[in-house]
Amino acid sequence: MIGVFTEWGKSVGGGHISRCERLLEVLDSQEFWIYNNQTHISTSYMPKNSSSINWLNKQTFTHLIKKCSHIIIDSYLLDDSSFYEIVLGAQDNKDNKAQKKLLILDDYFRTYPKDAFVLNGALNAQNKINNQDNNIKNNPAKAHNQNTKTHAKSTQSIKSAPLKRFFGAEFNLANQIFKQPRITRDRIQNVFVMFGASDKDNLTQQVLHALESSPLFCDNKICLHIILGAFNANHPQTTLPHRIYRNIAPKELCEIMTLCDIAICAGGQSLYELALNALPTIIFIVAQNQLFQANAFSQYGMKISTLRHLTTDINLNSKQRKHCSKLLESIPIGTQTYRIKEHFML
């Protein structure tokens, strides 16, 4: 059985659970259980085969993994490498014929135990990892500091274990349903606005206020399509034409993306869905770990912006938007995810 250890809820958003569910689809396994370390959550937000339990308690975690042959960890809150060692240590038990396998979903380019599988589907992640690997080889002192900061005791380079390290957009878990033909209109008619599952800082409302002062929106009948996630308790208001959608399924989300001419979005996993849809995007960085992938996407026509510069950055003509769409279409998002199943499920 596959045991998935992650978190989702009002304080941590929904990015972890959505990509874990997508990973389970890729692994094509019906025998799994998902554990959410956020215990105060409505049952309406609990997916199939899941429960809320504080698995960050080491004793609880040790008990839960006993019945699992494959363990997946996707957590920002876990900062103790001994949890990884608990899983991998089970492989040394001669009485355990079925060796446990560990897959860690990484967003911070940390160093992990050499026997663990690691997945980082960020655009250009393989380049950053290779650069880190070269720096470590050339600077042993830096390697020691890096290991200390990331709570890991052993390392392994990409080159020595290519089948345990899945880095780059080719391994990104974005749902391929978002890959749709893109038609570039002469002018912007529909704008896609989304800031994650919770939008704790209510950036949606701040963006709406900024757009209300833009001549582009005041002088044209442009409709804003505002997407609010499952844990978003805000009620945004605007004088501009708009539609609000709450907690919608991927299929409907894709239909809205395809309708729109440009997007305003936080710099998380949604960027990969927007890129699959070839939708030109204005990125707002709302967390430090989003900086790397936001910069990577800026090389493919997306724009990193702020509230101060939004009204200027969004005013793209059809030629600029079409060029951006062509660049986004060239990114091989998710084309190698099948290899995760091939090697992790052996």
ZADO-1210 file (C-alpha; in nm, 4 decimals, padded with zeros to 6 digits):
<atoms>
<atom x="00.0000" y="00.0000" z="00.0000" code="MET" pos="1"/>
<atom x="00.1075" y="00.3587" z="-00.0659" code="ILE" pos="2"/>
<atom x="00.1028" y="00.5931" z="00.2323" code="GLY" pos="3"/>
<atom x="00.0911" y="00.9654" z="00.1482" code="VAL" pos="4"/>
<atom x="00.1925" y="01.2069" z="00.4239" code="PHE" pos="5"/>
<atom x="00.1075" y="01.5688" z="00.3507" code="THR" pos="6"/>
<atom x="-00.0966" y="01.8712" z="00.4624" code="GLU" pos="7"/>
<atom x="-00.3824" y="02.0849" z="00.3364" code="TRP" pos="8"/>
<atom x="-00.6180" y="02.3346" z="00.4937" code="GLY" pos="9"/>
<atom x="-00.6881" y="02.7014" z="00.5514" code="LYS" pos="10"/>
<atom x="-00.3422" y="02.7833" z="00.6896" code="SER" pos="11"/>
<atom x="-00.1374" y="02.5794" z="00.4379" code="VAL" pos="12"/>
<atom x="-00.3500" y="02.5917" z="00.1213" code="GLY" pos="13"/>
<atom x="-00.4366" y="02.3086" z="-00.1146" code="GLY" pos="14"/>
<atom x="-00.1321" y="02.2739" z="-00.3388" code="GLY" pos="15"/>
<atom x="00.0080" y="01.9683" z="-00.1624" code="HIS" pos="16"/>
<atom x="-00.3047" y="01.7571" z="-00.1772" code="ILE" pos="17"/>
<atom x="-00.3787" y="01.8397" z="-00.5407" code="SER" pos="18"/>
<atom x="-00.0367" y="01.7298" z="-00.6595" code="ARG" pos="19"/>
<atom x="-00.0400" y="01.4228" z="-00.4342" code="CYS" pos="20"/>
<atom x="-00.3690" y="01.3169" z="-00.5914" code="GLU" pos="21"/>
<atom x="-00.2191" y="01.3744" z="-00.9341" code="ARG" pos="22"/>
<atom x="00.0872" y="01.1680" z="-00.8372" code="LEU" pos="23"/>
<atom x="-00.1383" y="00.8822" z="-00.7285" code="LEU" pos="24"/>
<atom x="-00.3036" y="00.8960" z="-01.0711" code="GLU" pos="25"/>
<atom x="00.0396" y="00.8707" z="-01.2334" code="VAL" pos="26"/>
<atom x="00.1330" y="00.5760" z="-01.0115" code="LEU" pos="27"/>
<atom x="-00.1999" y="00.4126" z="-01.1033" code="ASP" pos="28"/>
<atom x="-00.2495" y="00.2512" z="-00.7644" code="SER" pos="29"/>
<atom x="-00.5853" y="00.1805" z="-00.6012" code="GLN" pos="30"/>
<atom x="-00.4296" y="00.0877" z="-00.2665" code="GLU" pos="31"/>
<atom x="-00.3356" y="00.4109" z="-00.0918" code="PHE" pos="32"/>
<atom x="-00.4152" y="00.6248" z="00.2103" code="TRP" pos="33"/>
<atom x="-00.3560" y="00.9986" z="00.2481" code="ILE" pos="34"/>
<atom x="-00.2711" y="01.1435" z="00.5897" code="TYR" pos="35"/>
<atom x="-00.3260" y="01.5150" z="00.6558" code="ASN" pos="36"/>
<atom x="-00.1351" y="01.6635" z="00.9499" code="ASN" pos="37"/>
<atom x="-00.3911" y="01.9469" z="00.9717" code="GLN" pos="38"/>
<atom x="-00.6430" y="01.8001" z="01.2163" code="THR" pos="39"/>
<atom x="-00.8912" y="02.0893" z="01.2279" code="HIS" pos="40"/>
<atom x="-01.0482" y="02.0614" z="00.8847" code="ILE" pos="41"/>
<atom x="-01.4000" y="02.0068" z="00.7557" code="SER" pos="42"/>
<atom x="-01.4786" y="01.6585" z="00.6271" code="THR" pos="43"/>
<atom x="-01.6096" y="01.8214" z="00.3077" code="SER" pos="44"/>
<atom x="-01.2476" y="01.8889" z="00.2120" code="TYR" pos="45"/>
<atom x="-01.1333" y="01.5305" z="00.2630" code="MET" pos="46"/>
<atom x="-01.0567" y="01.3410" z="-00.0601" code="PRO" pos="47"/>
<atom x="-01.1004" y="00.9694" z="-00.1130" code="LYS" pos="48"/>
<atom x="-00.9053" y="00.7409" z="00.1229" code="ASN" pos="49"/>
<atom x="-00.7848" y="01.0119" z="00.3589" code="SER" pos="50"/>
<atom x="-00.7843" y="01.1059" z="00.7254" code="SER" pos="51"/>
<atom x="-00.6555" y="01.3856" z="00.9473" code="SER" pos="52"/>
<atom x="-00.3939" y="01.2845" z="01.2019" code="ILE" pos="53"/>
<atom x="-00.0856" y="01.4541" z="01.3418" code="ASN" pos="54"/>
<atom x="00.1660" y="01.2360" z="01.1620" code="TRP" pos="55"/>
<atom x="00.4379" y="01.4906" z="01.2459" code="LEU" pos="56"/>
<atom x="00.4474" y="01.3075" z="01.5778" code="ASN" pos="57"/>
<atom x="00.7339" y="01.0615" z="01.5307" code="LYS" pos="58"/>
<atom x="00.5676" y="00.7788" z="01.7215" code="GLN" pos="59"/>
<atom x="00.2475" y="00.8166" z="01.5202" code="THR" pos="60"/>
<atom x="00.4403" y="00.8286" z="01.1932" code="PHE" pos="61"/>
<atom x="00.6373" y="00.5150" z="01.2799" code="THR" pos="62"/>
<atom x="00.3137" y="00.3298" z="01.3511" code="HIS" pos="63"/>
<atom x="00.1411" y="00.4465" z="01.0316" code="LEU" pos="64"/>
<atom x="00.4180" y="00.3432" z="00.7914" code="ILE" pos="65"/>
<atom x="00.4259" y="-00.0159" z="00.9176" code="LYS" pos="66"/>
<atom x="00.1527" y="-00.1193" z="00.6746" code="LYS" pos="67"/>
<atom x="00.2948" y="00.0811" z="00.3812" code="CYS" pos="68"/>
<atom x="00.5330" y="-00.0543" z="00.1193" code="SER" pos="69"/>
<atom x="00.5712" y="00.2863" z="-00.0498" code="HIS" pos="70"/>
<atom x="00.5776" y="00.6172" z="00.1378" code="ILE" pos="71"/>
<atom x="00.5291" y="00.9612" z="-00.0203" code="ILE" pos="72"/>
<atom x="00.6064" y="01.2767" z="00.1795" code="ILE" pos="73"/>
<atom x="00.4980" y="01.6201" z="00.0568" code="ASP" pos="74"/>
<atom x="00.5294" y="01.8653" z="00.3438" code="SER" pos="75"/>
<atom x="00.6585" y="02.2159" z="00.4147" code="TYR" pos="76"/>
<atom x="00.6111" y="02.1592" z="00.7878" code="LEU" pos="77"/>
<atom x="00.8380" y="01.8568" z="00.8209" code="LEU" pos="78"/>
<atom x="01.1919" y="01.9727" z="00.9004" code="ASP" pos="79"/>
<atom x="01.3335" y="01.6623" z="01.0675" code="ASP" pos="80"/>
<atom x="01.5367" y="01.4241" z="00.8520" code="SER" pos="81"/>
<atom x="01.4962" y="01.1449" z="01.1052" code="SER" pos="82"/>
<atom x="01.1504" y="01.0835" z="00.9566" code="PHE" pos="83"/>
<atom x="01.3194" y="00.9873" z="00.6300" code="TYR" pos="84"/>
<atom x="01.5610" y="00.7647" z="00.8178" code="GLU" pos="85"/>
<atom x="01.2712" y="00.5872" z="00.9899" code="ILE" pos="86"/>
<atom x="01.1363" y="00.4866" z="00.6486" code="VAL" pos="87"/>
<atom x="01.4688" y="00.3966" z="00.4921" code="LEU" pos="88"/>
<atom x="01.5866" y="00.2211" z="00.8071" code="GLY" pos="89"/>
<atom x="01.3131" y="-00.0368" z="00.7605" code="ALA" pos="90"/>
<atom x="01.5084" y="-00.1639" z="00.4591" code="GLN" pos="91"/>
<atom x="01.7783" y="-00.2887" z="00.6952" code="ASP" pos="92"/>
<atom x="01.5331" y="-00.5138" z="00.8772" code="ASN" pos="93"/>
<atom x="01.5990" y="-00.8641" z="00.7459" code="LYS" pos="94"/>
<atom x="01.2559" y="-00.9785" z="00.8608" code="ASP" pos="95"/>
<atom x="01.0914" y="-00.7269" z="00.6308" code="ASN" pos="96"/>
<atom x="01.0906" y="-00.8946" z="00.2913" code="LYS" pos="97"/>
<atom x="00.9092" y="-00.6082" z="00.1206" code="ALA" pos="98"/>
<atom x="01.1522" y="-00.3185" z="00.1299" code="GLN" pos="99"/>
<atom x="00.9962" y="00.0213" z="00.1849" code="LYS" pos="100"/>
<atom x="01.0497" y="00.2945" z="-00.0718" code="LYS" pos="101"/>
<atom x="01.0435" y="00.6664" z="00.0004" code="LEU" pos="102"/>
<atom x="00.9504" y="00.9433" z="-00.2453" code="LEU" pos="103"/>
<atom x="00.9933" y="01.3033" z="-00.1298" code="ILE" pos="104"/>
<atom x="00.8328" y="01.5947" z="-00.3150" code="LEU" pos="105"/>
<atom x="01.0755" y="01.8850" z="-00.2952" code="ASP" pos="106"/>
<atom x="01.0277" y="02.2592" z="-00.3495" code="ASP" pos="107"/>
<atom x="01.3393" y="02.3961" z="-00.1814" code="TYR" pos="108"/>
<atom x="01.6222" y="02.2095" z="-00.3585" code="PHE" pos="109"/>
<atom x="01.7308" y="02.0512" z="-00.0334" code="ARG" pos="110"/>
<atom x="01.9667" y="01.7583" z="00.0055" code="THR" pos="111"/>
<atom x="01.8039" y="01.4264" z="00.0909" code="TYR" pos="112"/>
<atom x="01.9183" y="01.0739" z="00.1811" code="PRO" pos="113"/>
<atom x="02.0748" y="00.8982" z="-00.1160" code="LYS" pos="114"/>
<atom x="01.8328" y="00.6039" z="-00.1010" code="ASP" pos="115"/>
<atom x="01.5246" y="00.8250" z="-00.1293" code="ALA" pos="116"/>
<atom x="01.3469" y="00.9071" z="-00.4531" code="PHE" pos="117"/>
<atom x="01.3126" y="01.2852" z="-00.4941" code="VAL" pos="118"/>
<atom x="01.0715" y="01.4713" z="-00.7216" code="LEU" pos="119"/>
<atom x="01.1047" y="01.8410" z="-00.8016" code="ASN" pos="120"/>
<atom x="00.9003" y="01.9310" z="-01.1083" code="GLY" pos="121"/>
<atom x="01.0006" y="02.2977" z="-01.1222" code="ALA" pos="122"/>
<atom x="01.0924" y="02.4417" z="-01.4599" code="LEU" pos="123"/>
<atom x="01.4749" y="02.4311" z="-01.4976" code="ASN" pos="124"/>
<atom x="01.5120" y="02.2420" z="-01.1680" code="ALA" pos="125"/>
<atom x="01.7651" y="02.0056" z="-01.3248" code="GLN" pos="126"/>
<atom x="01.9936" y="02.3006" z="-01.4045" code="ASN" pos="127"/>
<atom x="01.9847" y="02.4307" z="-01.0481" code="LYS" pos="128"/>
<atom x="02.0521" y="02.0858" z="-00.9027" code="ILE" pos="129"/>
<atom x="02.3456" y="02.0260" z="-01.1376" code="ASN" pos="130"/>
<atom x="02.4914" y="02.3645" z="-01.0423" code="ASN" pos="131"/>
<atom x="02.4548" y="02.2797" z="-00.6737" code="GLN" pos="132"/>
<atom x="02.6204" y="01.9440" z="-00.7330" code="ASP" pos="133"/>
<atom x="02.9180" y="02.1093" z="-00.9038" code="ASN" pos="134"/>
<atom x="02.9466" y="02.3690" z="-00.6276" code="ASN" pos="135"/>
<atom x="02.9502" y="02.0988" z="-00.3620" code="ILE" pos="136"/>
<atom x="03.2259" y="01.9085" z="-00.5412" code="LYS" pos="137"/>
<atom x="03.4353" y="02.2256" z="-00.5669" code="ASN" pos="138"/>
<atom x="03.3620" y="02.3512" z="-00.2154" code="ASN" pos="139"/>
<atom x="03.3507" y="02.0846" z="00.0587" code="PRO" pos="140"/>
<atom x="03.2891" y="02.3468" z="00.3284" code="ALA" pos="141"/>
<atom x="02.9811" y="02.4685" z="00.1434" code="LYS" pos="142"/>
<atom x="02.8602" y="02.1111" z="00.1145" code="ALA" pos="143"/>
<atom x="02.8878" y="02.0709" z="00.4920" code="HIS" pos="144"/>
<atom x="02.6867" y="02.3881" z="00.5521" code="ASN" pos="145"/>
<atom x="02.4222" y="02.2836" z="00.3018" code="GLN" pos="146"/>
<atom x="02.3761" y="01.9481" z="00.4719" code="ASN" pos="147"/>
<atom x="02.3377" y="02.1198" z="00.8087" code="THR" pos="148"/>
<atom x="02.0758" y="02.3614" z="00.6810" code="LYS" pos="149"/>
<atom x="01.8666" y="02.0962" z="00.5111" code="THR" pos="150"/>
<atom x="01.8741" y="01.8439" z="00.7963" code="HIS" pos="151"/>
<atom x="02.0128" y="01.5651" z="00.5758" code="ALA" pos="152"/>
<atom x="02.3083" y="01.3385" z="00.6524" code="LYS" pos="153"/>
<atom x="02.3910" y="01.1895" z="00.3152" code="SER" pos="154"/>
<atom x="02.3929" y="01.3092" z="-00.0431" code="THR" pos="155"/>
<atom x="02.3961" y="01.1651" z="-00.3900" code="GLN" pos="156"/>
<atom x="02.4538" y="01.3478" z="-00.7163" code="SER" pos="157"/>
<atom x="02.2081" y="01.3395" z="-01.0024" code="ILE" pos="158"/>
<atom x="02.4619" y="01.1715" z="-01.2271" code="LYS" pos="159"/>
<atom x="02.5184" y="00.8775" z="-00.9895" code="SER" pos="160"/>
<atom x="02.1480" y="00.8074" z="-00.9384" code="ALA" pos="161"/>
<atom x="01.9544" y="00.9315" z="-01.2419" code="PRO" pos="162"/>
<atom x="01.6576" y="00.7036" z="-01.1786" code="LEU" pos="163"/>
<atom x="01.5957" y="00.8248" z="-00.8224" code="LYS" pos="164"/>
<atom x="01.6039" y="01.1960" z="-00.8941" code="ARG" pos="165"/>
<atom x="01.3183" y="01.3362" z="-01.1009" code="PHE" pos="166"/>
<atom x="01.3966" y="01.7033" z="-01.1674" code="PHE" pos="167"/>
<atom x="01.2527" y="01.9469" z="-01.4201" code="GLY" pos="168"/>
<atom x="00.9223" y="02.0373" z="-01.5843" code="ALA" pos="169"/>
<atom x="00.9187" y="01.7004" z="-01.7630" code="GLU" pos="170"/>
<atom x="00.8286" y="01.5466" z="-01.4266" code="PHE" pos="171"/>
<atom x="00.5789" y="01.8117" z="-01.3206" code="ASN" pos="172"/>
<atom x="00.2464" y="01.6687" z="-01.2034" code="LEU" pos="173"/>
<atom x="00.0214" y="01.9251" z="-01.3725" code="ALA" pos="174"/>
<atom x="-00.2993" y="01.7733" z="-01.5067" code="ASN" pos="175"/>
<atom x="-00.2701" y="01.7326" z="-01.8839" code="GLN" pos="176"/>
<atom x="-00.6375" y="01.8243" z="-01.9203" code="ILE" pos="177"/>
<atom x="-00.5200" y="02.1870" z="-01.9263" code="PHE" pos="178"/>
<atom x="-00.3354" y="02.1400" z="-02.2555" code="LYS" pos="179"/>
<atom x="-00.5735" y="02.3051" z="-02.5029" code="GLN" pos="180"/>
<atom x="-00.5394" y="02.4940" z="-02.8344" code="PRO" pos="181"/>
<atom x="-00.4845" y="02.8662" z="-02.7810" code="ARG" pos="182"/>
<atom x="-00.6557" y="03.1334" z="-02.9914" code="ILE" pos="183"/>
<atom x="-00.5091" y="03.4835" z="-02.9559" code="THR" pos="184"/>
<atom x="-00.7692" y="03.7587" z="-02.9900" code="ARG" pos="185"/>
<atom x="-00.6967" y="04.1084" z="-03.1164" code="ASP" pos="186"/>
<atom x="-00.7789" y="04.2603" z="-02.7787" code="ARG" pos="187"/>
<atom x="-00.8108" y="04.1394" z="-02.4217" code="ILE" pos="188"/>
<atom x="-01.1713" y="04.0452" z="-02.3459" code="GLN" pos="189"/>
<atom x="-01.1461" y="03.8050" z="-02.0508" code="ASN" pos="190"/>
<atom x="-00.8959" y="03.7995" z="-01.7631" code="VAL" pos="191"/>
<atom x="-00.8286" y="03.5006" z="-01.5375" code="PHE" pos="192"/>
<atom x="-00.7555" y="03.5866" z="-01.1706" code="VAL" pos="193"/>
<atom x="-00.6479" y="03.3230" z="-00.9155" code="MET" pos="194"/>
<atom x="-00.4407" y="03.3319" z="-00.5964" code="PHE" pos="195"/>
<atom x="-00.4446" y="02.9782" z="-00.4654" code="GLY" pos="196"/>
<atom x="-00.6651" y="02.7747" z="-00.2369" code="ALA" pos="197"/>
<atom x="-00.6666" y="03.0170" z="00.0568" code="SER" pos="198"/>
<atom x="-00.5311" y="03.3605" z="-00.0509" code="ASP" pos="199"/>
<atom x="-00.4544" y="03.4498" z="00.3118" code="LYS" pos="200"/>
<atom x="-00.3436" y="03.8045" z="00.2226" code="ASP" pos="201"/>
<atom x="-00.6547" y="03.8667" z="00.0102" code="ASN" pos="202"/>
<atom x="-00.4443" y="03.9625" z="-00.2912" code="LEU" pos="203"/>
<atom x="-00.7474" y="03.9062" z="-00.5101" code="THR" pos="204"/>
<atom x="-00.9173" y="04.2146" z="-00.3671" code="GLN" pos="205"/>
<atom x="-00.5998" y="04.4231" z="-00.3930" code="GLN" pos="206"/>
<atom x="-00.5594" y="04.3276" z="-00.7589" code="VAL" pos="207"/>
<atom x="-00.9213" y="04.4185" z="-00.8309" code="LEU" pos="208"/>
<atom x="-00.8698" y="04.7632" z="-00.6774" code="HIS" pos="209"/>
<atom x="-00.5593" y="04.8152" z="-00.8911" code="ALA" pos="210"/>
<atom x="-00.7393" y="04.7159" z="-01.2111" code="LEU" pos="211"/>
<atom x="-01.0276" y="04.9539" z="-01.1396" code="GLU" pos="212"/>
<atom x="-00.7879" y="05.2458" z="-01.1902" code="SER" pos="213"/>
<atom x="-00.6565" y="05.1140" z="-01.5225" code="SER" pos="214"/>
<atom x="-00.7753" y="05.2864" z="-01.8431" code="PRO" pos="215"/>
<atom x="-00.7543" y="04.9490" z="-02.0168" code="LEU" pos="216"/>
<atom x="-01.0316" y="04.8138" z="-01.7946" code="PHE" pos="217"/>
<atom x="-01.2351" y="05.1319" z="-01.7542" code="CYS" pos="218"/>
<atom x="-01.2628" y="05.1997" z="-02.1266" code="ASP" pos="219"/>
<atom x="-01.3267" y="04.8419" z="-02.2415" code="ASN" pos="220"/>
<atom x="-01.5812" y="04.5800" z="-02.1478" code="LYS" pos="221"/>
<atom x="-01.3326" y="04.3313" z="-02.0078" code="ILE" pos="222"/>
<atom x="-01.4703" y="04.0546" z="-01.7859" code="CYS" pos="223"/>
<atom x="-01.2727" y="03.9321" z="-01.4860" code="LEU" pos="224"/>
<atom x="-01.3016" y="03.5609" z="-01.4072" code="HIS" pos="225"/>
<atom x="-01.2163" y="03.5341" z="-01.0376" code="ILE" pos="226"/>
<atom x="-01.1293" y="03.1879" z="-00.9045" code="ILE" pos="227"/>
<atom x="-01.1546" y="03.1334" z="-00.5284" code="LEU" pos="228"/>
<atom x="-01.0125" y="02.8172" z="-00.3724" code="GLY" pos="229"/>
<atom x="-01.1642" y="02.5761" z="-00.1236" code="ALA" pos="230"/>
<atom x="-01.0206" y="02.7557" z="00.1809" code="PHE" pos="231"/>
<atom x="-01.0747" y="03.1130" z="00.0638" code="ASN" pos="232"/>
<atom x="-01.3121" y="03.2867" z="00.3046" code="ALA" pos="233"/>
<atom x="-01.2889" y="03.6257" z="00.1322" code="ASN" pos="234"/>
<atom x="-01.5695" y="03.7955" z="-00.0601" code="HIS" pos="235"/>
<atom x="-01.4011" y="04.0133" z="-00.3244" code="PRO" pos="236"/>
<atom x="-01.5910" y="04.3059" z="-00.4716" code="GLN" pos="237"/>
<atom x="-01.5319" y="04.5180" z="-00.7798" code="THR" pos="238"/>
<atom x="-01.7091" y="04.7673" z="-01.0015" code="THR" pos="239"/>
<atom x="-01.5689" y="04.5948" z="-01.3118" code="LEU" pos="240"/>
<atom x="-01.7591" y="04.3242" z="-01.5022" code="PRO" pos="241"/>
<atom x="-01.6791" y="03.9937" z="-01.3352" code="HIS" pos="242"/>
<atom x="-01.7759" y="03.6382" z="-01.2496" code="ARG" pos="243"/>
<atom x="-01.6751" y="03.4570" z="-00.9311" code="ILE" pos="244"/>
<atom x="-01.6144" y="03.0812" z="-00.9132" code="TYR" pos="245"/>
<atom x="-01.5521" y="02.8871" z="-00.5917" code="ARG" pos="246"/>
<atom x="-01.3699" y="02.5561" z="-00.5525" code="ASN" pos="247"/>
<atom x="-01.4302" y="02.4320" z="-00.9070" code="ILE" pos="248"/>
<atom x="-01.3180" y="02.1070" z="-01.0679" code="ALA" pos="249"/>
<atom x="-01.0176" y="02.0937" z="-01.3067" code="PRO" pos="250"/>
<atom x="-01.2374" y="02.0515" z="-01.6144" code="LYS" pos="251"/>
<atom x="-01.4322" y="02.3721" z="-01.5478" code="GLU" pos="252"/>
<atom x="-01.1128" y="02.5522" z="-01.4500" code="LEU" pos="253"/>
<atom x="-00.9614" y="02.4527" z="-01.7835" code="CYS" pos="254"/>
<atom x="-01.2660" y="02.5816" z="-01.9712" code="GLU" pos="255"/>
<atom x="-01.2337" y="02.9200" z="-01.8001" code="ILE" pos="256"/>
<atom x="-00.8604" y="02.9391" z="-01.8738" code="MET" pos="257"/>
<atom x="-00.9201" y="02.8616" z="-02.2393" code="THR" pos="258"/>
<atom x="-01.1826" y="03.1369" z="-02.2568" code="LEU" pos="259"/>
<atom x="-00.9454" y="03.3981" z="-02.1141" code="CYS" pos="260"/>
<atom x="-00.6814" y="03.6069" z="-02.2913" code="ASP" pos="261"/>
<atom x="-00.4446" y="03.6703" z="-02.0014" code="ILE" pos="262"/>
<atom x="-00.4056" y="03.5586" z="-01.6392" code="ALA" pos="263"/>
<atom x="-00.3061" y="03.7154" z="-01.3087" code="ILE" pos="264"/>
<atom x="-00.1870" y="03.4452" z="-01.0751" code="CYS" pos="265"/>
<atom x="00.0293" y="03.3566" z="-00.7754" code="ALA" pos="266"/>
<atom x="00.3589" y="03.1870" z="-00.8546" code="GLY" pos="267"/>
<atom x="00.2716" y="02.8348" z="-00.7445" code="GLY" pos="268"/>
<atom x="00.1748" y="02.5094" z="-00.9158" code="GLN" pos="269"/>
<atom x="-00.0995" y="02.6890" z="-01.1106" code="SER" pos="270"/>
<atom x="00.1709" y="02.8344" z="-01.3357" code="LEU" pos="271"/>
<atom x="00.2181" y="02.4909" z="-01.4915" code="TYR" pos="272"/>
<atom x="-00.1528" y="02.4553" z="-01.5632" code="GLU" pos="273"/>
<atom x="-00.1545" y="02.8020" z="-01.7183" code="LEU" pos="274"/>
<atom x="00.1553" y="02.7154" z="-01.9220" code="ALA" pos="275"/>
<atom x="-00.0076" y="02.3960" z="-02.0503" code="LEU" pos="276"/>
<atom x="-00.3004" y="02.6142" z="-02.1525" code="ASN" pos="277"/>
<atom x="-00.0531" y="02.8554" z="-02.3202" code="ALA" pos="278"/>
<atom x="-00.2213" y="03.1445" z="-02.1396" code="LEU" pos="279"/>
<atom x="-00.0017" y="03.4578" z="-02.1044" code="PRO" pos="280"/>
<atom x="00.0343" y="03.5234" z="-01.7325" code="THR" pos="281"/>
<atom x="00.1208" y="03.8015" z="-01.4898" code="ILE" pos="282"/>
<atom x="00.2887" y="03.6439" z="-01.1852" code="ILE" pos="283"/>
<atom x="00.2660" y="03.7635" z="-00.8253" code="PHE" pos="284"/>
<atom x="00.5241" y="03.5995" z="-00.5987" code="ILE" pos="285"/>
<atom x="00.3511" y="03.5273" z="-00.2666" code="VAL" pos="286"/>
<atom x="00.6072" y="03.2892" z="-00.1110" code="ALA" pos="287"/>
<atom x="00.9855" y="03.2663" z="-00.1149" code="GLN" pos="288"/>
<atom x="00.9890" y="02.9183" z="-00.2698" code="ASN" pos="289"/>
<atom x="00.8032" y="03.0548" z="-00.5757" code="GLN" pos="290"/>
<atom x="01.0872" y="03.2846" z="-00.6792" code="LEU" pos="291"/>
<atom x="01.2896" y="03.0251" z="-00.8708" code="PHE" pos="292"/>
<atom x="01.0044" y="02.8995" z="-01.0871" code="GLN" pos="293"/>
<atom x="00.8657" y="03.2501" z="-01.1420" code="ALA" pos="294"/>
<atom x="01.2042" y="03.3582" z="-01.2785" code="ASN" pos="295"/>
<atom x="01.2157" y="03.0463" z="-01.4957" code="ALA" pos="296"/>
<atom x="00.8734" y="03.1187" z="-01.6451" code="PHE" pos="297"/>
<atom x="00.9703" y="03.4805" z="-01.7095" code="SER" pos="298"/>
<atom x="01.2104" y="03.3401" z="-01.9709" code="GLN" pos="299"/>
<atom x="00.9053" y="03.2016" z="-02.1522" code="TYR" pos="300"/>
<atom x="00.7091" y="03.5251" z="-02.1728" code="GLY" pos="301"/>
<atom x="00.5316" y="03.5355" z="-01.8374" code="MET" pos="302"/>
<atom x="00.5776" y="03.8605" z="-01.6437" code="LYS" pos="303"/>
<atom x="00.6616" y="03.9001" z="-01.2757" code="ILE" pos="304"/>
<atom x="00.4700" y="04.1991" z="-01.1440" code="SER" pos="305"/>
<atom x="00.3545" y="04.3896" z="-00.8357" code="THR" pos="306"/>
<atom x="00.0444" y="04.5879" z="-00.7494" code="LEU" pos="307"/>
<atom x="00.2304" y="04.9052" z="-00.8439" code="ARG" pos="308"/>
<atom x="00.3188" y="04.7862" z="-01.1950" code="HIS" pos="309"/>
<atom x="00.0210" y="04.5615" z="-01.2706" code="LEU" pos="310"/>
<atom x="-00.1775" y="04.8037" z="-01.4859" code="THR" pos="311"/>
<atom x="00.1248" y="04.8573" z="-01.7111" code="THR" pos="312"/>
<atom x="00.2375" y="04.4950" z="-01.7272" code="ASP" pos="313"/>
<atom x="-00.1037" y="04.3572" z="-01.8189" code="ILE" pos="314"/>
<atom x="-00.1483" y="04.5853" z="-02.1199" code="ASN" pos="315"/>
<atom x="-00.0077" y="04.3395" z="-02.3755" code="LEU" pos="316"/>
<atom x="-00.1036" y="04.3596" z="-02.7419" code="ASN" pos="317"/>
<atom x="-00.2001" y="04.0546" z="-02.9462" code="SER" pos="318"/>
<atom x="00.1492" y="04.0116" z="-03.0913" code="LYS" pos="319"/>
<atom x="00.3069" y="04.0027" z="-02.7454" code="GLN" pos="320"/>
<atom x="00.0464" y="03.7593" z="-02.6136" code="ARG" pos="321"/>
<atom x="00.0802" y="03.5298" z="-02.9142" code="LYS" pos="322"/>
<atom x="00.4582" y="03.5231" z="-02.8747" code="HIS" pos="323"/>
<atom x="00.4206" y="03.4311" z="-02.5078" code="CYS" pos="324"/>
<atom x="00.1759" y="03.1513" z="-02.5930" code="SER" pos="325"/>
<atom x="00.4183" y="03.0035" z="-02.8461" code="LYS" pos="326"/>
<atom x="00.6986" y="03.0037" z="-02.5888" code="LEU" pos="327"/>
<atom x="00.4791" y="02.8371" z="-02.3266" code="LEU" pos="328"/>
<atom x="00.3719" y="02.5684" z="-02.5727" code="GLU" pos="329"/>
<atom x="00.7375" y="02.4687" z="-02.6113" code="SER" pos="330"/>
<atom x="00.7763" y="02.3654" z="-02.2441" code="ILE" pos="331"/>
<atom x="00.7601" y="01.9826" z="-02.2102" code="PRO" pos="332"/>
<atom x="00.5472" y="01.9810" z="-01.8951" code="ILE" pos="333"/>
<atom x="00.4793" y="01.6336" z="-01.7575" code="GLY" pos="334"/>
<atom x="00.6145" y="01.4438" z="-02.0571" code="THR" pos="335"/>
<atom x="00.8298" y="01.2118" z="-01.8417" code="GLN" pos="336"/>
<atom x="00.6026" y="01.1470" z="-01.5430" code="THR" pos="337"/>
<atom x="00.5547" y="00.7853" z="-01.6516" code="TYR" pos="338"/>
<atom x="00.9154" y="00.7223" z="-01.5469" code="ARG" pos="339"/>
<atom x="00.8217" y="00.7923" z="-01.1844" code="ILE" pos="340"/>
<atom x="00.5940" y="00.4892" z="-01.1863" code="LYS" pos="341"/>
<atom x="00.8486" y="00.2777" z="-01.3733" code="GLU" pos="342"/>
<atom x="01.1185" y="00.3265" z="-01.1110" code="HIS" pos="343"/>
<atom x="00.9374" y="00.4022" z="-00.7847" code="PHE" pos="344"/>
<atom x="00.6862" y="00.1176" z="-00.8121" code="MET" pos="345"/>
<atom x="00.9388" y="-00.1526" z="-00.9058" code="LEU" pos="346"/>
</atoms>
